Amino acid sequence: MRQIEQGFEVALWGTRFLVMVAVLASLAAAVAVLFMAAADTVTLVQHTSHYVGPGVTAEGQAAMRLTALTHVVEIVDGFLLAAFLIIFALGLYELFISKIEAAEGSAFAESILYVRSLDDLKSKLAKVIIIMLVVKFFEQSAALKASSGLELVWAAGSVALIALALFLAHAADGKKGDAAGH
């Protein structure tokens, strides 16, 4: 009976390797998103060549500026999403499979790979998500044409809430650092 139990436990422990599907899929998605963001960057640079020249009016430049700003924010959002996917893949790998030995001794590996639990991984991912939401908010607010004072108040309140979210995320990091040091 003990042999059956040991065999079952070995097989059960081996199921952690199923997480490799998520790791590989996340990395593949990161590569795809990086490619799209890089292609969008090339397209943006090509389109900005028409910013000045004969026949371009001030209104045309203003419209191109707004469009370019929106594209820049989308590009940043794409790169952040790719970073999110890479952090997710690295974190899952370290939690379920093995420490990444190639990262040992790297100056910045601890800031990316310091994942001891699912809570650590969630914390890292939450920070990236907050940054992505800030970027998305910036994209939306850049196109905002406030038609009343109330809309400006709502926009200002939104900025204040974003600042509060960033402050709370930073404060939570400080408490974790204090707890680890004691």
N, C-alpha and C positions, 0 to 999 in steps of 0.2 A: 504494500500500500504506500509506503514511504517513497518508493521509486516512482510511482504514478504521480504522487504529489510533487516531487522534485521535477519530473518531466513537464508537468503542467506549468509549474512556476517558471521554468526556463523558457517555455513557449510563450507564456504570458509576458515575461520580461522582454522577449524578442519582439513583441508587437509594437514596442516603442519605435522601431525602425519604420513603421508605417508613416510616421511623421515626415519621412524623407519625401513623400509625395507632396506635402505642403511646402517643404523647403524648396524643392526643385520647381514647383509651380510658381511660387513667389519669385524666385530668381528669374524664371522665364518671363513672367509678367513685368518685372523690373526692367529687364532688357528691352522689352517691347515699348514700355512707357518712355524709357530713356531715348530710344530711337525716335519715337513720335515727337518728343520735346526738342530733340536736336534738329529734326526735319522742320519743325515749326520755327525754330530759330533761324535756319537758313532762309525759309520763306519770308520771315519778318525782315531780315536784312535786305533781301531782294526788293521787297515792297517799299522799304524806306528810301530806296534810291530815287523814288518819284516824289519825295517830299519837297524838294526844291527844283526849280526849273521853269522854263517858259510856260506861261499859262496857268501856273499854280497860284490860286488866290489864298488870301488869309483864311477864308472860311474852309477852303479845301485842306489847308494845312492843319487847321483845328480839328477837322473830321479825321484826317489821317493820324494825328497825334492821339486822339481818343482811341481809335482803332488799334494803333500800335501799342498803347498803354495796356489795353485789354489783352492783346496777344502776349505781351511780356508777362503779365500776371498769369495767364494760362500756361505759359512756358515754365515759370517758376513753380506753379502748382504741379505740373507734370514731373519736374525734377524732384519736388518734395514727395510726391507719391512714389516715385522710384526709390527714394531713400527709405521711405516707410516700408516698402516691400522688402528691401535688403535687410533692414534692421529686424523685421519680422522673421525672415528666413534664418538669419544668424542666431537670433534669440531662440527660436524653436530648435535649431540644431544643437545649441549649447545646453538647452534644458533637457532634451530627450535623447540625444545621441552621444555627444562627446564635447569636451573642451576643444577649442580650435587652437591647436598647438602652434600653427603658423603665425598666430596673432600675439603669442607670448613675447614679451620684450618690446612690443610696439608702443610708441609713446601715446597714441590715441586709442588703442584697443580697449582700454578700460572704460573710456567714456562711451564707446559704442557697445561693447560686448559684456559689460558687467551685468549679467543676468543670472541671479541666483534662484529666482522663483517666477511664477507666472505674474505675480504682482509687479516685479521689476520690469518684466517685458511689457505689461500693460501700461506702466508708468512711462516708459520710453515711447511707446506708440502713442499714448495720449498727448504727449508733448508735440509730436510731429503732427497729429491731427489738429491740435489747437493752432499750430502755425499754418497749416493748410486752410483752416477756417478763416484765419486772419487774412490770408492772401485772397481767398474767395470773397470775403467781405470787402476788401480793398477794390477788387475787380468790380463788384456791384456798385460800390459807392462812387467809383470813378465815373460811371455812366449816369449817376443820379443827377437829375435836374430838379432841385428843390423849388417848388412853386409856392410854398408858404413857410411861415416861420415855424409852424408845428413840425413840418418835415425836417427842418434843420435841427430842431430839438430832439426828434427821434434819432437822427443820424448822430448827433453828439452823444446821446444816451447810449447808443450802440457802441460807439468808440469807448466810452467809459466802461461798459460791461466787458469789452474785449480786454481793456487794460486790467481790469479786476481779475479776469480769468488768467491772464499772463502772470500777474502778481501772485495769485493763489498757487499756480503751478510752480513758480519759483520758490515760494514760501514752503511748499510741501517738500521740495528738494532739500531745503535748508534743514528742515526737521529730520529728514532721513539721514542727512550727513551728521547731525548732532547725535542722533540715536546710535549710529554706527561707531562714533568716536567714543562713546561712553561705555 
